[in-house]
């Protein structure tokens, strides 16, 4: 049965055009299983100005609730290579804290507009103290986007805020806002221009140290490996606002396996 399901999925993917697959890949609420592998290389990180690498493995799995609603689940497993923060220290590699979100979304768009609301939780799965926070976190999440078959544009935003829901004698409180606007312009053949900066605010930080605001963009393209579609992307972002010792700029490389249902 698993083999038949995979064969059916690949047949649907083969029937979709690259342009259709590109728009689906840009929609975080699409009724499509996908597995993005996103590598973020952060330059000039920490007091020593070293390079940090974060590989986010982000499986997205939708579930059909009924004829009108989907539940979209997204899990982020961060593998982190953390450079030394002081002279004489070594680097650290391991798993960071896992984030799991579940978003309820209507199946039908309204004049191209699609929305979803749900919850996000943060689990202290870090394998080293340098890579995460011992507290559990929980908060709301929401997505709003516009995607029209007649338009090359796909745009919208994903927003969440996570608060601590457990105590710790050593770990700092969690109160972090994440805003990820996205704007894509689709070209023929499954190529597209994209910008998707990750804007964050740590509300527990001191004044002047709360916000990280990147600016930048890049280019993406749908490829096929046999019948399997692959969404690839490269982009770069400069942090125009950042706390002390946060990276000055980042390079993002992504390969996303697409499995349309």
C-alpha positions in Angstrom: 0.0 0.0 0.0 2.9 2.4 0.8 4.4 1.7 -2.6 1.1 2.3 -4.4 0.6 5.5 -2.5 4.1 6.7 -3.5 3.5 5.8 -7.1 0.2 7.7 -7.1 1.8 10.8 -5.5 4.6 10.7 -8.1 2.1 10.4 -10.9 0.3 13.5 -9.7 3.6 15.4 -9.4 4.5 14.3 -12.9 1.2 15.7 -14.2 1.6 19.1 -12.6 3.6 21.8 -14.5 6.7 23.3 -13.0 4.9 26.6 -12.7 2.1 25.0 -10.7 4.6 23.2 -8.5 6.6 26.4 -7.9 3.4 28.2 -6.6 2.5 25.2 -4.4 6.0 25.2 -2.9 5.6 28.9 -2.1 2.3 28.3 -0.2 2.9 27.1 3.4 -0.7 25.9 3.5 -0.6 23.8 0.3 -2.2 20.4 0.4 1.1 18.8 -0.3 3.7 16.8 1.6 7.1 18.4 1.4 10.5 18.0 3.0 12.7 21.2 2.9 16.4 21.0 3.8 17.4 24.6 4.4 21.0 25.5 5.2 21.6 28.9 6.7 25.2 30.0 6.8 25.5 33.0 9.2 28.6 35.2 8.8 30.3 37.3 11.5 28.6 35.6 14.4 29.5 36.1 18.0 32.3 38.2 19.7 34.9 36.5 17.5 33.1 37.1 14.2 33.0 33.4 13.3 30.7 31.5 10.9 27.6 29.5 12.1 25.8 26.9 10.1 22.2 25.8 10.8 20.6 23.1 8.7 16.8 23.1 9.2 15.0 19.9 8.3 11.3 20.9 8.0 8.9 18.2 7.0 5.4 19.5 6.2 2.5 17.1 6.3 -1.2 18.1 5.7 -4.1 16.1 7.1 -7.7 16.3 5.7 -10.1 17.0 8.6 -13.3 17.0 6.4 -14.4 18.3 3.0 -13.8 21.9 4.1 -10.7 21.9 6.3 -7.1 20.8 6.4 -4.7 20.6 9.3 -1.1 21.5 8.2 1.7 20.3 10.4 5.2 21.6 10.2 8.2 20.4 12.2 11.6 22.1 12.3 14.6 20.0 13.4 17.7 22.4 13.5 21.1 20.8 13.2 23.6 23.5 14.4 27.3 24.0 14.0 28.0 26.6 16.6 31.4 28.4 16.5 33.4 29.3 19.6 32.1 32.4 21.5 35.4 33.1 23.3 39.1 32.5 22.8 40.1 29.0 23.8 36.6 27.5 23.3 35.8 24.8 20.8 33.0 24.6 18.3 29.8 22.7 19.1 27.6 20.6 16.8 24.3 19.0 17.5 20.5 19.2 17.5 18.8 22.4 18.6 15.3 22.9 20.0 12.5 21.4 17.9 9.5 23.5 16.9 6.2 21.9 15.9 3.3 23.9 14.5 -0.2 22.8 13.6 -2.4 25.1 11.5 -6.1 24.8 10.7 -6.9 26.1 7.2 -9.9 26.1 4.9 -9.4 24.0 1.7 -11.0 26.6 -0.6 -9.4 30.0 -1.3 -11.5 33.2 -1.2 -10.6 35.3 -4.3 -7.1 33.9 -4.1 -6.7 34.6 -0.4 -5.8 31.7 1.9 -5.5 31.8 5.7 -4.7 29.5 8.6 -4.5 29.7 12.4 -3.1 27.3 14.9 -0.5 26.8 17.6 3.3 26.3 17.8 5.3 24.6 20.5 9.0 24.5 21.2 10.6 21.4 22.7 14.0 21.4 24.5 15.6 18.7 22.3 19.0 20.4 22.2 22.0 18.0 22.6 24.2 20.7 24.2 23.5 23.7 26.5 25.0 26.0 23.9 22.3 25.0 21.3 19.0 25.7 23.0 16.8 26.6 26.0 15.7 24.1 28.7 12.3 25.7 28.9 9.3 24.4 26.9 7.5 27.0 24.8 4.0 27.5 23.4 2.1 30.2 21.4 -0.2 31.1 18.5 0.7 31.0 14.9 -1.1 32.3 11.8 -0.6 32.5 8.0 -2.2 34.8 5.4 -1.3 34.6 1.7 -2.5 35.4 -1.8 -2.0 33.0 -4.7 -3.9 33.3 -8.0 -3.6 31.1 -11.0 -3.8 34.1 -13.3 -1.1 36.1 -11.5 2.7 35.4 -11.3 2.8 36.8 -7.7 2.5 34.8 -4.5 2.8 36.8 -1.3 1.9 36.7 2.3 3.3 36.3 5.8 3.7 33.8 8.6 3.6 35.0 12.2 4.0 33.4 15.6 5.0 34.2 19.2 6.4 31.7 21.6 6.3 32.1 25.4 7.8 29.9 28.2 5.4 27.4 29.7 7.8 25.7 32.1 10.3 27.0 34.7 14.0 26.8 34.9 16.6 28.0 37.5 19.2 28.7 34.8 17.5 29.1 31.4 16.2 32.5 30.3 12.5 33.0 29.7 11.2 32.6 26.2 9.1 35.4 24.7 10.0 35.6 21.0 8.1 37.0 18.0 8.8 35.7 14.5 7.5 37.4 11.3 8.3 35.9 8.0 6.9 37.9 5.0 7.3 36.3 1.6 7.1 37.7 -1.9 7.6 35.6 -5.0 7.4 36.4 -8.7 7.1 33.4 -10.9 8.7 33.1 -14.3 8.1 30.5 -17.1 9.6 27.0 -16.6 9.3 26.9 -12.8 11.9 29.7 -12.1 11.0 32.4 -9.7 12.4 35.4 -7.8 11.9 35.4 -4.0 12.4 37.3 -0.8 11.5 35.7 2.6 13.3 37.5 5.4 13.0 36.0 9.0 12.3 39.0 11.3 12.5 38.2 15.0 12.1 40.1 18.3 13.3 38.7 21.6 11.0 40.6 24.0 13.1 39.6 27.0 16.3 41.2 25.7 17.5 44.7 26.7 16.4 47.8 24.8 18.3 48.0 21.5 19.0 44.3 21.5 15.5 42.9 20.7 15.1 43.0 16.9 16.8 41.2 14.0 15.6 42.6 10.6 17.1 41.1 7.5 16.8 42.4 3.9 17.6 40.5 0.7 16.3 37.9 -1.7 17.3 35.3 -4.2 16.2 33.0 -7.0 14.5 29.5 -7.1 13.9 26.8 -9.7 11.9 23.6 -9.9 13.9 20.6 -11.1 12.9 17.0 -11.6 14.9 14.0 -10.6 13.1 11.3 -12.6 9.5 11.8 -11.6 10.3 13.5 -8.3 10.0 17.3 -8.3 12.6 19.3 -6.3 12.4 23.0 -5.4 15.8 24.6 -5.1 16.6 28.0 -3.9 19.5 30.3 -3.1 19.2 33.7 -1.4 21.2 36.1 0.7 20.1 38.5 3.5 21.8 41.4 5.3 20.7 42.2 8.8 20.0 45.9 8.7 19.0 45.8 12.4 20.6 43.2 14.7 21.6 42.7 18.4 25.3 42.7 19.4 27.1 39.7 18.2 24.3 38.5 15.9 25.4 37.6 12.3 25.8 40.5 9.9 24.5 38.6 6.9 23.4 35.1 5.9 23.4 32.8 2.9 20.4 30.5 2.5 20.5 27.3 0.4 17.4 25.1 0.1 16.4 21.9 -1.5 12.8 20.9 -1.0 11.3 17.5 -2.0 7.7 17.9 -3.2 5.1 15.2 -2.9 1.8 16.6 -4.1 -1.2 14.7 -2.8 
